[in-house]
Amino acid sequence: MTSPIKVWLEAGGRLLRLRLARPKANLIDAAMIAALDAALVQHLPEPTLSGVLLDAEGTNFSFGASVEEHLPRQCATMLSSLHRLIGRMLESPVPLLVAVHGRCLGGGLEVALAGHLLFVSPSAELGQPEMKLGVFAPAASCLLPALVGPQHALDLLISGRSISGSEAVSLGIAAAAADAPENAALSYFNEHLLPKSARSLRYAVQSARFDYVDRVRTKLATLERLYLEELMQTHDAVEGLTAFIEKRPALWEHR
């Protein structure tokens, strides 16, 4: 089976490139999660690595997670693996840059938010539409409030609306907007990371993020239990996911 991502090294081994490679959706499914996690496990310990750049093939970064894998019989395994990947990204001592164009939704945005610096195209569409399916986004519920504050985070999480790349910059979600976000991320790497000591960068990243990572990890464990033990026991959560798969309107019973 063809790998769902492409992995290579640039800049004499100083930059790890990771590319989602199943357009047009680039779904964050079990195979994609496993491949990303394996690449990070393999390469992050390399002592000369000074940056990671995650981007995507096609016209969209990612439509999100596999809805089928959110159904009760699979969601525990799916959430565990996704949250393990997000935890590894959060804890990476190597600066992790993410370049986003097109749609970046649901689990795709959660993965992007777990990176350290996000570069977006002005017209990109970023959103957490889970509430439209009757569920919520555990990782985004941890990451967004820390980035944009409780008011903006609540709006995005309960409305399910998408925002543009330009708005993402103004809210503090993204570091910069550029027509070619991959090139913007590469320029950042070349100017700010490549000239630095790879060893010293690791200490700087850990120092800047250690309390943030601890807070997110603690909250994420609590929200994962809330999702699995309470939300997924409700009628409407299963109905919303099933209706999406069956391409019909959900019939909410508010229970």
ZADO-1210 file (C-alpha; in nm, 4 decimals, padded with zeros to 6 digits):
<atoms>
<atom x="00.0000" y="00.0000" z="00.0000" code="MET" pos="1"/>
<atom x="00.1263" y="00.3475" z="-00.0872" code="THR" pos="2"/>
<atom x="00.2220" y="00.5552" z="00.2154" code="SER" pos="3"/>
<atom x="-00.0264" y="00.8325" z="00.2992" code="PRO" pos="4"/>
<atom x="00.2622" y="01.0741" z="00.3572" code="ILE" pos="5"/>
<atom x="00.5896" y="01.1656" z="00.1887" code="LYS" pos="6"/>
<atom x="00.8979" y="01.1969" z="00.4068" code="VAL" pos="7"/>
<atom x="01.2368" y="01.3389" z="00.3153" code="TRP" pos="8"/>
<atom x="01.5256" y="01.5458" z="00.4501" code="LEU" pos="9"/>
<atom x="01.6550" y="01.8756" z="00.3156" code="GLU" pos="10"/>
<atom x="01.9272" y="02.1264" z="00.4031" code="ALA" pos="11"/>
<atom x="02.1868" y="01.8579" z="00.4661" code="GLY" pos="12"/>
<atom x="01.9594" y="01.6731" z="00.7065" code="GLY" pos="13"/>
<atom x="01.8706" y="01.9822" z="00.9075" code="ARG" pos="14"/>
<atom x="01.5049" y="01.9974" z="00.7894" code="LEU" pos="15"/>
<atom x="01.2551" y="01.7114" z="00.7985" code="LEU" pos="16"/>
<atom x="00.9797" y="01.7400" z="00.5385" code="ARG" pos="17"/>
<atom x="00.6452" y="01.5695" z="00.5986" code="LEU" pos="18"/>
<atom x="00.3718" y="01.5946" z="00.3358" code="ARG" pos="19"/>
<atom x="00.0158" y="01.4633" z="00.3524" code="LEU" pos="20"/>
<atom x="-00.0151" y="01.2748" z="00.0243" code="ALA" pos="21"/>
<atom x="-00.3722" y="01.1580" z="-00.0219" code="ARG" pos="22"/>
<atom x="-00.5431" y="01.4506" z="-00.1972" code="PRO" pos="23"/>
<atom x="-00.7948" y="01.5871" z="-00.2329" code="LYS" pos="24"/>
<atom x="-00.9170" y="01.5145" z="00.1186" code="ALA" pos="25"/>
<atom x="-00.5912" y="01.4139" z="00.2941" code="ASN" pos="26"/>
<atom x="-00.8064" y="01.2535" z="00.5640" code="LEU" pos="27"/>
<atom x="-00.6504" y="01.2221" z="00.9075" code="ILE" pos="28"/>
<atom x="-00.7397" y="00.8545" z="00.9355" code="ASP" pos="29"/>
<atom x="-00.5660" y="00.5678" z="01.1140" code="ALA" pos="30"/>
<atom x="-00.3118" y="00.5171" z="00.8359" code="ALA" pos="31"/>
<atom x="-00.2255" y="00.8873" z="00.8140" code="MET" pos="32"/>
<atom x="-00.1930" y="00.9200" z="01.1919" code="ILE" pos="33"/>
<atom x="00.0309" y="00.6129" z="01.2153" code="ALA" pos="34"/>
<atom x="00.2563" y="00.7303" z="00.9322" code="ALA" pos="35"/>
<atom x="00.3019" y="01.0789" z="01.0790" code="LEU" pos="36"/>
<atom x="00.3721" y="00.9404" z="01.4242" code="ASP" pos="37"/>
<atom x="00.6250" y="00.6881" z="01.2905" code="ALA" pos="38"/>
<atom x="00.8104" y="00.9582" z="01.0963" code="ALA" pos="39"/>
<atom x="00.8399" y="01.1769" z="01.4055" code="LEU" pos="40"/>
<atom x="00.9537" y="00.8857" z="01.6229" code="VAL" pos="41"/>
<atom x="01.2220" y="00.8010" z="01.3675" code="GLN" pos="42"/>
<atom x="01.3574" y="01.1479" z="01.2937" code="HIS" pos="43"/>
<atom x="01.3080" y="01.3752" z="01.5969" code="LEU" pos="44"/>
<atom x="01.6012" y="01.2196" z="01.7874" code="PRO" pos="45"/>
<atom x="01.8449" y="01.3106" z="01.5066" code="GLU" pos="46"/>
<atom x="02.0826" y="01.5555" z="01.6802" code="PRO" pos="47"/>
<atom x="02.1369" y="01.7885" z="01.3823" code="THR" pos="48"/>
<atom x="01.7655" y="01.8307" z="01.3046" code="LEU" pos="49"/>
<atom x="01.6673" y="02.1975" z="01.3361" code="SER" pos="50"/>
<atom x="01.3136" y="02.1992" z="01.1990" code="GLY" pos="51"/>
<atom x="01.0182" y="02.0024" z="01.0680" code="VAL" pos="52"/>
<atom x="00.7861" y="02.1302" z="00.7952" code="LEU" pos="53"/>
<atom x="00.4447" y="01.9662" z="00.7546" code="LEU" pos="54"/>
<atom x="00.2424" y="02.0529" z="00.4442" code="ASP" pos="55"/>
<atom x="00.0074" y="01.8784" z="00.2010" code="ALA" pos="56"/>
<atom x="-00.0370" y="01.7776" z="-00.1606" code="GLU" pos="57"/>
<atom x="-00.3363" y="01.8940" z="-00.3592" code="GLY" pos="58"/>
<atom x="-00.5594" y="02.1949" z="-00.3212" code="THR" pos="59"/>
<atom x="-00.6474" y="02.1313" z="00.0460" code="ASN" pos="60"/>
<atom x="-00.4495" y="02.0612" z="00.3603" code="PHE" pos="61"/>
<atom x="-00.7085" y="01.8220" z="00.5061" code="SER" pos="62"/>
<atom x="-01.0846" y="01.7777" z="00.5207" code="PHE" pos="63"/>
<atom x="-01.0425" y="01.6331" z="00.8711" code="GLY" pos="64"/>
<atom x="-01.0610" y="01.2962" z="01.0420" code="ALA" pos="65"/>
<atom x="-01.2425" y="00.9920" z="00.9060" code="SER" pos="66"/>
<atom x="-01.6039" y="01.0188" z="01.0221" code="VAL" pos="67"/>
<atom x="-01.6451" y="00.6399" z="01.0048" code="GLU" pos="68"/>
<atom x="-01.3642" y="00.6035" z="01.2591" code="GLU" pos="69"/>
<atom x="-01.5596" y="00.8305" z="01.4976" code="HIS" pos="70"/>
<atom x="-01.8424" y="00.5772" z="01.5348" code="LEU" pos="71"/>
<atom x="-01.8664" y="00.4020" z="01.8747" code="PRO" pos="72"/>
<atom x="-01.6874" y="00.0801" z="01.7814" code="ARG" pos="73"/>
<atom x="-01.3774" y="00.2636" z="01.6565" code="GLN" pos="74"/>
<atom x="-01.3672" y="00.6031" z="01.8243" code="CYS" pos="75"/>
<atom x="-01.1662" y="00.4971" z="02.1318" code="ALA" pos="76"/>
<atom x="-00.8841" y="00.3652" z="01.9156" code="THR" pos="77"/>
<atom x="-00.9029" y="00.6642" z="01.6812" code="MET" pos="78"/>
<atom x="-00.8945" y="00.9234" z="01.9602" code="LEU" pos="79"/>
<atom x="-00.6114" y="00.7478" z="02.1407" code="SER" pos="80"/>
<atom x="-00.3905" y="00.7400" z="01.8310" code="SER" pos="81"/>
<atom x="-00.4749" y="01.0964" z="01.7260" code="LEU" pos="82"/>
<atom x="-00.4078" y="01.2326" z="02.0727" code="HIS" pos="83"/>
<atom x="-00.0811" y="01.0395" z="02.0929" code="ARG" pos="84"/>
<atom x="00.0302" y="01.2052" z="01.7672" code="LEU" pos="85"/>
<atom x="-00.0793" y="01.5482" z="01.8894" code="ILE" pos="86"/>
<atom x="00.1055" y="01.4928" z="02.2158" code="GLY" pos="87"/>
<atom x="00.4217" y="01.3989" z="02.0287" code="ARG" pos="88"/>
<atom x="00.3954" y="01.7115" z="01.8145" code="MET" pos="89"/>
<atom x="00.3349" y="01.9330" z="02.1176" code="LEU" pos="90"/>
<atom x="00.6339" y="01.7857" z="02.2992" code="GLU" pos="91"/>
<atom x="00.8678" y="01.7998" z="01.9995" code="SER" pos="92"/>
<atom x="01.1886" y="01.9786" z="02.1009" code="PRO" pos="93"/>
<atom x="01.2462" y="02.0515" z="01.7324" code="VAL" pos="94"/>
<atom x="01.0527" y="02.3511" z="01.5914" code="PRO" pos="95"/>
<atom x="00.7580" y="02.2163" z="01.3949" code="LEU" pos="96"/>
<atom x="00.6321" y="02.4432" z="01.1163" code="LEU" pos="97"/>
<atom x="00.3008" y="02.3788" z="00.9390" code="VAL" pos="98"/>
<atom x="00.1982" y="02.5231" z="00.6007" code="ALA" pos="99"/>
<atom x="-00.1749" y="02.5266" z="00.5227" code="VAL" pos="100"/>
<atom x="-00.3644" y="02.6044" z="00.2039" code="HIS" pos="101"/>
<atom x="-00.7228" y="02.5344" z="00.1030" code="GLY" pos="102"/>
<atom x="-00.9474" y="02.3664" z="00.3566" code="ARG" pos="103"/>
<atom x="-00.8060" y="02.2669" z="00.6934" code="CYS" pos="104"/>
<atom x="-01.0900" y="02.1263" z="00.8999" code="LEU" pos="105"/>
<atom x="-01.1648" y="01.9121" z="01.2031" code="GLY" pos="106"/>
<atom x="-00.8857" y="01.6681" z="01.2830" code="GLY" pos="107"/>
<atom x="-00.6752" y="01.8304" z="01.0133" code="GLY" pos="108"/>
<atom x="-00.6858" y="02.1607" z="01.1974" code="LEU" pos="109"/>
<atom x="-00.6159" y="01.9861" z="01.5280" code="GLU" pos="110"/>
<atom x="-00.2968" y="01.8424" z="01.3797" code="VAL" pos="111"/>
<atom x="-00.2018" y="02.1819" z="01.2373" code="ALA" pos="112"/>
<atom x="-00.2643" y="02.3529" z="01.5731" code="LEU" pos="113"/>
<atom x="-00.0333" y="02.1030" z="01.7437" code="ALA" pos="114"/>
<atom x="00.2556" y="02.2419" z="01.5397" code="GLY" pos="115"/>
<atom x="00.4670" y="02.5241" z="01.6762" code="HIS" pos="116"/>
<atom x="00.4268" y="02.7853" z="01.4014" code="LEU" pos="117"/>
<atom x="00.1459" y="02.7895" z="01.1450" code="LEU" pos="118"/>
<atom x="00.1770" y="02.9557" z="00.8036" code="PHE" pos="119"/>
<atom x="-00.1444" y="02.9902" z="00.5998" code="VAL" pos="120"/>
<atom x="-00.2646" y="03.1186" z="00.2670" code="SER" pos="121"/>
<atom x="-00.4935" y="03.4233" z="00.3111" code="PRO" pos="122"/>
<atom x="-00.7820" y="03.2362" z="00.1501" code="SER" pos="123"/>
<atom x="-00.7394" y="02.9128" z="00.3480" code="ALA" pos="124"/>
<atom x="-01.0493" y="02.7855" z="00.5323" code="GLU" pos="125"/>
<atom x="-00.9857" y="02.6767" z="00.8899" code="LEU" pos="126"/>
<atom x="-01.2576" y="02.5364" z="01.1121" code="GLY" pos="127"/>
<atom x="-01.3784" y="02.2818" z="01.3647" code="GLN" pos="128"/>
<atom x="-01.7142" y="02.1685" z="01.2221" code="PRO" pos="129"/>
<atom x="-01.7603" y="01.8796" z="01.4662" code="GLU" pos="130"/>
<atom x="-02.0613" y="02.0412" z="01.6377" code="MET" pos="131"/>
<atom x="-02.2514" y="02.0205" z="01.3095" code="LYS" pos="132"/>
<atom x="-02.2236" y="01.6423" z="01.3466" code="LEU" pos="133"/>
<atom x="-02.3300" y="01.6427" z="01.7113" code="GLY" pos="134"/>
<atom x="-01.9826" y="01.5886" z="01.8581" code="VAL" pos="135"/>
<atom x="-01.6993" y="01.8095" z="01.9817" code="PHE" pos="136"/>
<atom x="-01.3251" y="01.8324" z="01.9127" code="ALA" pos="137"/>
<atom x="-01.1268" y="01.7349" z="02.2249" code="PRO" pos="138"/>
<atom x="-00.7832" y="01.8444" z="02.1035" code="ALA" pos="139"/>
<atom x="-00.9068" y="02.1725" z="01.9562" code="ALA" pos="140"/>
<atom x="-01.0935" y="02.2387" z="02.2816" code="SER" pos="141"/>
<atom x="-00.7533" y="02.2355" z="02.4515" code="CYS" pos="142"/>
<atom x="-00.5462" y="02.4106" z="02.1861" code="LEU" pos="143"/>
<atom x="-00.7706" y="02.6938" z="02.0669" code="LEU" pos="144"/>
<atom x="-00.8365" y="02.8604" z="02.4063" code="PRO" pos="145"/>
<atom x="-00.4628" y="02.8804" z="02.4681" code="ALA" pos="146"/>
<atom x="-00.4089" y="03.0449" z="02.1296" code="LEU" pos="147"/>
<atom x="-00.7047" y="03.2831" z="02.0963" code="VAL" pos="148"/>
<atom x="-00.8596" y="03.3115" z="02.4437" code="GLY" pos="149"/>
<atom x="-01.1878" y="03.1681" z="02.5732" code="PRO" pos="150"/>
<atom x="-01.4315" y="03.3926" z="02.3817" code="GLN" pos="151"/>
<atom x="-01.2969" y="03.3346" z="02.0307" code="HIS" pos="152"/>
<atom x="-01.2336" y="02.9674" z="02.1045" code="ALA" pos="153"/>
<atom x="-01.5901" y="02.9139" z="02.2250" code="LEU" pos="154"/>
<atom x="-01.7286" y="03.0824" z="01.9148" code="ASP" pos="155"/>
<atom x="-01.5273" y="02.8611" z="01.6796" code="LEU" pos="156"/>
<atom x="-01.5962" y="02.5412" z="01.8728" code="LEU" pos="157"/>
<atom x="-01.9733" y="02.5750" z="01.9154" code="ILE" pos="158"/>
<atom x="-02.0557" y="02.7461" z="01.5843" code="SER" pos="159"/>
<atom x="-01.8481" y="02.5117" z="01.3707" code="GLY" pos="160"/>
<atom x="-01.7843" y="02.8022" z="01.1349" code="ARG" pos="161"/>
<atom x="-01.4702" y="02.8368" z="00.9261" code="SER" pos="162"/>
<atom x="-01.2412" y="03.1381" z="00.9186" code="ILE" pos="163"/>
<atom x="-00.9987" y="03.2566" z="00.6525" code="SER" pos="164"/>
<atom x="-00.6240" y="03.2363" z="00.6800" code="GLY" pos="165"/>
<atom x="-00.6122" y="03.6131" z="00.7196" code="SER" pos="166"/>
<atom x="-00.8541" y="03.5970" z="01.0138" code="GLU" pos="167"/>
<atom x="-00.6505" y="03.3149" z="01.1647" code="ALA" pos="168"/>
<atom x="-00.3483" y="03.5450" z="01.1715" code="VAL" pos="169"/>
<atom x="-00.5461" y="03.8284" z="01.3305" code="SER" pos="170"/>
<atom x="-00.6747" y="03.5921" z="01.6025" code="LEU" pos="171"/>
<atom x="-00.3280" y="03.4558" z="01.6785" code="GLY" pos="172"/>
<atom x="-00.3870" y="03.1059" z="01.5410" code="ILE" pos="173"/>
<atom x="-00.1345" y="03.1479" z="01.2605" code="ALA" pos="174"/>
<atom x="00.2044" y="03.3182" z="01.2580" code="ALA" pos="175"/>
<atom x="00.1770" y="03.4597" z="00.9054" code="ALA" pos="176"/>
<atom x="-00.0329" y="03.4561" z="00.5883" code="ALA" pos="177"/>
<atom x="00.1276" y="03.4237" z="00.2460" code="ALA" pos="178"/>
<atom x="00.0079" y="03.3209" z="-00.0984" code="ASP" pos="179"/>
<atom x="00.2648" y="03.0390" z="-00.0858" code="ALA" pos="180"/>
<atom x="00.2677" y="02.9317" z="00.2806" code="PRO" pos="181"/>
<atom x="00.5154" y="02.6501" z="00.2179" code="GLU" pos="182"/>
<atom x="00.7668" y="02.9025" z="00.0830" code="ASN" pos="183"/>
<atom x="00.7001" y="03.1334" z="00.3780" code="ALA" pos="184"/>
<atom x="00.7712" y="02.8486" z="00.6190" code="ALA" pos="185"/>
<atom x="01.0887" y="02.7573" z="00.4311" code="LEU" pos="186"/>
<atom x="01.2039" y="03.1187" z="00.4419" code="SER" pos="187"/>
<atom x="01.1455" y="03.1242" z="00.8176" code="TYR" pos="188"/>
<atom x="01.3481" y="02.8070" z="00.8571" code="PHE" pos="189"/>
<atom x="01.6362" y="02.9366" z="00.6448" code="ASN" pos="190"/>
<atom x="01.6503" y="03.2739" z="00.8168" code="GLU" pos="191"/>
<atom x="01.5766" y="03.1883" z="01.1784" code="HIS" pos="192"/>
<atom x="01.6458" y="02.8182" z="01.2402" code="LEU" pos="193"/>
<atom x="01.9146" y="02.6946" z="01.0020" code="LEU" pos="194"/>
<atom x="02.1844" y="02.9363" z="01.1315" code="PRO" pos="195"/>
<atom x="02.1233" y="02.8293" z="01.4933" code="LYS" pos="196"/>
<atom x="02.2671" y="02.5446" z="01.6990" code="SER" pos="197"/>
<atom x="02.0296" y="02.2488" z="01.6677" code="ALA" pos="198"/>
<atom x="02.1106" y="02.1505" z="02.0266" code="ARG" pos="199"/>
<atom x="02.0375" y="02.4968" z="02.1654" code="SER" pos="200"/>
<atom x="01.7119" y="02.5203" z="01.9679" code="LEU" pos="201"/>
<atom x="01.5838" y="02.2144" z="02.1503" code="ARG" pos="202"/>
<atom x="01.6360" y="02.3767" z="02.4883" code="TYR" pos="203"/>
<atom x="01.4747" y="02.7012" z="02.3714" code="ALA" pos="204"/>
<atom x="01.1649" y="02.5211" z="02.2412" code="VAL" pos="205"/>
<atom x="01.1232" y="02.3152" z="02.5567" code="GLN" pos="206"/>
<atom x="01.1688" y="02.6220" z="02.7768" code="SER" pos="207"/>
<atom x="00.9091" y="02.8229" z="02.5844" code="ALA" pos="208"/>
<atom x="00.6459" y="02.5473" z="02.5844" code="ARG" pos="209"/>
<atom x="00.6864" y="02.3253" z="02.8907" code="PHE" pos="210"/>
<atom x="00.3954" y="02.4636" z="03.0961" code="ASP" pos="211"/>
<atom x="00.1721" y="02.4902" z="02.7879" code="TYR" pos="212"/>
<atom x="00.2344" y="02.1274" z="02.6959" code="VAL" pos="213"/>
<atom x="00.1625" y="02.0083" z="03.0496" code="ASP" pos="214"/>
<atom x="-00.1675" y="02.1985" z="03.0625" code="ARG" pos="215"/>
<atom x="-00.2827" y="02.0633" z="02.7263" code="VAL" pos="216"/>
<atom x="-00.1886" y="01.7035" z="02.8115" code="ARG" pos="217"/>
<atom x="-00.3819" y="01.7126" z="03.1400" code="THR" pos="218"/>
<atom x="-00.6910" y="01.8707" z="02.9870" code="LYS" pos="219"/>
<atom x="-00.6834" y="01.6448" z="02.6825" code="LEU" pos="220"/>
<atom x="-00.6936" y="01.3291" z="02.8958" code="ALA" pos="221"/>
<atom x="-01.0022" y="01.4642" z="03.0746" code="THR" pos="222"/>
<atom x="-01.1789" y="01.5601" z="02.7510" code="LEU" pos="223"/>
<atom x="-01.1021" y="01.2263" z="02.5892" code="GLU" pos="224"/>
<atom x="-01.2845" y="01.0551" z="02.8768" code="ARG" pos="225"/>
<atom x="-01.5730" y="01.3027" z="02.8475" code="LEU" pos="226"/>
<atom x="-01.6014" y="01.2253" z="02.4753" code="TYR" pos="227"/>
<atom x="-01.5896" y="00.8464" z="02.5117" code="LEU" pos="228"/>
<atom x="-01.7733" y="00.7902" z="02.8392" code="GLU" pos="229"/>
<atom x="-02.0457" y="01.0536" z="02.8118" code="GLU" pos="230"/>
<atom x="-02.0876" y="01.2133" z="02.4674" code="LEU" pos="231"/>
<atom x="-02.0737" y="00.8849" z="02.2771" code="MET" pos="232"/>
<atom x="-02.3436" y="00.7407" z="02.5003" code="GLN" pos="233"/>
<atom x="-02.5937" y="00.9981" z="02.3716" code="THR" pos="234"/>
<atom x="-02.8389" y="00.9477" z="02.0895" code="HIS" pos="235"/>
<atom x="-02.7556" y="01.2689" z="01.9059" code="ASP" pos="236"/>
<atom x="-02.3800" y="01.2103" z="01.8796" code="ALA" pos="237"/>
<atom x="-02.4274" y="00.8773" z="01.7048" code="VAL" pos="238"/>
<atom x="-02.7154" y="01.0151" z="01.4978" code="GLU" pos="239"/>
<atom x="-02.5092" y="01.3105" z="01.3743" code="GLY" pos="240"/>
<atom x="-02.2176" y="01.0938" z="01.2638" code="LEU" pos="241"/>
<atom x="-02.4463" y="00.8359" z="01.1037" code="THR" pos="242"/>
<atom x="-02.6449" y="01.1039" z="00.9188" code="ALA" pos="243"/>
<atom x="-02.3245" y="01.2504" z="00.7768" code="PHE" pos="244"/>
<atom x="-02.2111" y="00.9109" z="00.6485" code="ILE" pos="245"/>
<atom x="-02.5560" y="00.8445" z="00.5016" code="GLU" pos="246"/>
<atom x="-02.5632" y="01.1933" z="00.3457" code="LYS" pos="247"/>
<atom x="-02.8918" y="01.2967" z="00.5069" code="ARG" pos="248"/>
<atom x="-03.0004" y="01.5623" z="00.7611" code="PRO" pos="249"/>
<atom x="-02.9571" y="01.4624" z="01.1224" code="ALA" pos="250"/>
<atom x="-03.2725" y="01.4040" z="01.3246" code="LEU" pos="251"/>
<atom x="-03.1855" y="01.5533" z="01.6641" code="TRP" pos="252"/>
<atom x="-03.3759" y="01.4228" z="01.9652" code="GLU" pos="253"/>
<atom x="-03.1793" y="01.6394" z="02.2083" code="HIS" pos="254"/>
<atom x="-03.0795" y="01.3415" z="02.4182" code="ARG" pos="255"/>
</atoms>
